[in-house]
Amino acid sequence: MYKDEKPIIGILCWEEGTVPRGLVQLESFKGNSTNPDSYDFPVIFSRVPGANIHTILEKPDIDVMKKMVTYGKKMIEEGVSAIVTSCGFNAIFQKELSKSLTVPVATSSLMQIPFVAATLSPSQSVAVITANKKLLTRDHFRNAGVPDSLNILILGMEECSEWNKIFISPLEDIDLDIIREEVVSVAGDAFGKDPSIGAFILECTDLPPFSKEIRKRTGIPVFDFITMVRYLVASVGDY
């Protein structure tokens, strides 16, 4: 957070101590949701006990969602004007969180899909790159306000061997150079096979550091957690 400035955005994060080693490494990149250097406006981070890969991705836990409400209210008391979360899979909780908190809440970059789709030709699709395709359900999209009628292609990073270490070997380091190439290649290969893709949405909040390279390789728009937060902060602050 900027020193001596009231935070404008509150960020609900996973608890400490249970984050896979690979995700901790990815936090070192500017653009990552939990890297303070990603923001040119004051933010505050709040680690939510019990929030982790098991209770958010694998089996969404209502009790953890209730803790998010409690910690969100504390951040509102500290003066935040909007709240976001550090994992796009929190889209499953979007309706409950926005109903329970008194400031705008944006849980996932998936919420940008209707806007992005409206900018494209009806013949074009929106490609979503997610941390784990198998765990991203229709309910995540519906709770994020995405109509079933939209043309969406889902690409899962878990099919990449180095990235998948985050899930199968959470205590091991990952090779960040390989991860970078895997992310960009997933986008590039998909666009090469299907040029009707009109834009990419990066669900995972660890992927924005690679957005620029995806744009360079494909030549099409890329939307991510950072584009969402910048849009949100422009509406509630002077940044």
C-alpha positions in Angstrom: 0.0 0.0 0.0 1.1 3.5 -0.7 2.6 5.0 2.5 0.3 7.4 4.3 -2.5 7.1 1.7 -5.9 5.6 2.4 -6.3 2.3 0.4 -8.7 2.6 -2.5 -8.9 -1.1 -3.4 -9.1 -4.0 -0.9 -7.8 -7.4 -2.1 -9.0 -10.6 -0.5 -6.2 -13.2 -0.7 -5.5 -16.8 0.1 -4.2 -17.7 3.6 -0.5 -17.8 4.3 1.3 -21.1 4.6 -0.7 -23.2 2.2 0.0 -21.5 -1.1 1.8 -23.9 -3.5 5.5 -23.1 -3.9 5.0 -22.3 -7.6 2.4 -19.7 -7.0 4.7 -18.1 -4.4 7.3 -17.9 -7.1 4.9 -16.3 -9.6 4.1 -13.6 -7.0 7.5 -12.1 -7.8 6.3 -10.9 -11.2 4.9 -7.4 -11.5 1.3 -7.8 -12.6 0.6 -10.7 -10.2 -2.5 -9.9 -8.1 -0.6 -10.2 -4.8 2.5 -8.3 -5.8 2.2 -4.7 -4.4 4.3 -3.4 -7.3 1.4 -4.3 -9.7 -0.6 -1.3 -8.6 0.0 2.4 -9.2 -2.7 3.3 -6.6 -3.0 2.4 -2.9 -4.3 -1.1 -2.1 -4.5 -3.2 1.0 -4.2 -7.0 1.2 -6.1 -9.3 3.5 -5.2 -12.9 4.0 -8.4 -15.0 4.6 -8.0 -18.0 6.9 -9.0 -21.2 5.2 -8.8 -19.8 1.7 -6.6 -22.1 -0.4 -6.5 -24.3 -3.5 -8.8 -26.9 -1.8 -11.5 -24.6 -0.5 -11.6 -22.2 -3.6 -10.8 -24.3 -6.7 -11.4 -27.9 -5.8 -14.4 -27.6 -3.4 -15.8 -24.0 -2.9 -16.4 -23.6 0.8 -19.3 -21.5 2.0 -17.6 -21.0 5.4 -14.6 -19.5 3.7 -16.9 -17.2 1.7 -18.4 -16.0 5.0 -14.9 -15.3 6.3 -14.4 -13.2 3.1 -17.4 -11.2 4.0 -16.0 -10.6 7.5 -12.6 -9.5 6.2 -14.2 -7.5 3.5 -16.2 -5.5 6.0 -13.0 -4.8 8.0 -11.4 -3.4 4.8 -14.4 -1.2 4.2 -14.0 0.1 7.7 -10.4 1.0 6.7 -11.7 3.1 3.9 -11.5 1.0 0.7 -13.9 2.0 -2.1 -14.0 -1.4 -3.8 -13.0 -5.0 -3.2 -11.5 -7.6 -5.5 -10.1 -11.1 -4.8 -6.8 -12.7 -5.7 -8.3 -15.8 -7.4 -10.6 -15.8 -10.4 -12.3 -18.9 -9.1 -13.9 -16.7 -6.5 -16.4 -15.9 -9.2 -18.5 -18.7 -7.6 -19.0 -16.4 -4.6 -19.6 -13.2 -6.6 -23.3 -12.8 -6.0 -23.1 -13.5 -2.2 -20.1 -11.2 -1.7 -21.6 -8.3 -3.6 -24.9 -8.8 -1.8 -23.1 -8.8 1.6 -20.7 -5.9 1.2 -21.5 -2.2 0.8 -18.9 -1.3 -1.9 -18.4 -2.6 -5.4 -17.0 -6.2 -5.5 -15.2 -7.8 -8.4 -14.2 -11.4 -7.7 -12.9 -12.5 -11.2 -11.7 -11.3 -14.5 -14.4 -13.5 -16.0 -16.8 -10.6 -15.2 -15.3 -8.8 -18.2 -16.5 -11.4 -20.7 -19.9 -9.7 -21.5 -18.2 -6.4 -22.2 -15.4 -8.0 -24.3 -17.9 -10.1 -26.3 -19.9 -6.9 -27.0 -16.9 -5.4 -28.6 -16.4 -8.3 -31.0 -18.2 -9.6 -34.1 -20.9 -12.2 -33.4 -18.7 -14.6 -35.4 -15.8 -14.2 -33.0 -15.2 -16.0 -29.7 -13.7 -15.1 -26.4 -11.0 -17.5 -25.3 -10.6 -17.9 -21.5 -7.2 -19.2 -20.2 -7.7 -20.7 -16.8 -5.5 -22.2 -14.2 -7.5 -25.4 -14.4 -10.2 -26.1 -17.0 -11.5 -29.2 -15.2 -12.5 -27.1 -12.1 -14.0 -24.1 -13.9 -17.7 -24.7 -14.1 -20.7 -23.1 -15.7 -21.7 -21.8 -12.3 -18.5 -19.8 -12.1 -19.5 -18.1 -15.4 -23.1 -17.6 -14.4 -22.3 -16.1 -11.0 -19.9 -13.7 -12.8 -22.8 -12.5 -15.0 -21.8 -14.4 -18.1 -24.8 -15.5 -20.2 -24.8 -19.1 -21.5 -25.4 -17.8 -25.0 -21.9 -16.3 -25.4 -19.4 -18.0 -27.6 -16.6 -18.9 -25.2 -13.5 -21.2 -25.7 -11.9 -22.4 -22.5 -8.2 -23.3 -22.4 -6.7 -25.0 -19.4 -3.2 -24.5 -18.2 -3.2 -27.8 -16.3 -2.5 -29.5 -19.6 1.0 -27.9 -19.5 3.5 -30.1 -17.6 5.5 -27.4 -15.8 2.3 -25.5 -14.8 0.7 -28.7 -13.6 3.4 -29.1 -11.0 1.6 -26.4 -9.0 -1.2 -28.9 -8.5 0.6 -32.3 -8.4 3.8 -31.2 -6.6 2.9 -28.1 -4.6 6.1 -28.2 -2.5 8.4 -28.1 -5.5 9.8 -25.1 -7.4 8.8 -24.4 -10.9 10.9 -23.1 -13.8 9.5 -19.6 -14.4 11.0 -19.4 -17.9 9.2 -22.6 -18.9 6.0 -21.3 -17.4 6.2 -18.1 -19.4 6.6 -20.0 -22.6 3.8 -22.4 -21.7 1.3 -19.5 -21.1 2.2 -17.7 -24.3 2.1 -20.9 -26.3 -1.3 -21.9 -25.0 -2.6 -18.6 -26.4 -0.6 -18.6 -29.6 -1.4 -22.2 -30.5 -5.1 -21.7 -29.8 -5.2 -18.6 -32.0 -3.2 -20.4 -34.7 -5.8 -23.2 -34.8 -8.8 -20.9 -34.4 -8.4 -17.4 -35.9 -12.0 -16.6 -35.0 -10.8 -15.9 -31.4 -11.3 -12.2 -31.0 -9.9 -11.7 -27.5 -8.4 -13.5 -24.5 -9.5 -13.4 -20.9 -7.0 -14.6 -18.4 -9.0 -16.1 -15.5 -6.0 -16.8 -13.3 -4.6 -13.8 -11.4 -1.0 -15.2 -11.8 -1.2 -14.7 -15.6 -1.3 -10.9 -16.1 2.5 -10.7 -16.2 2.3 -12.5 -19.5 -0.4 -10.5 -21.1 1.9 -8.2 -23.1 3.7 -11.2 -24.6 0.3 -12.9 -25.5 -0.8 -9.6 -27.2 2.6 -9.5 -29.1 2.3 -13.1 -30.3 -1.4 -13.1 -31.3 -2.0 -9.4 -32.1 -5.4 -9.4 -30.4 -6.7 -7.9 -27.1 -5.9 -9.5 -23.8 -8.0 -8.8 -20.7 -7.0 -9.9 -17.2 -7.2 -9.2 -13.5 -5.2 -6.0 -13.8 -7.4 -4.5 -16.6 -10.4 -5.2 -14.5 -8.9 -3.6 -11.4 -7.8 -0.5 -13.4 -11.3 -0.2 -14.8 -12.8 -0.5 -11.3 -10.4 2.0 -9.7 -11.0 4.6 -12.4 -14.7 4.5 -11.4 -14.2 4.9 -7.7 -11.0 7.0 -7.4 -8.8 9.6 -8.9 -6.2 7.2 -10.3 
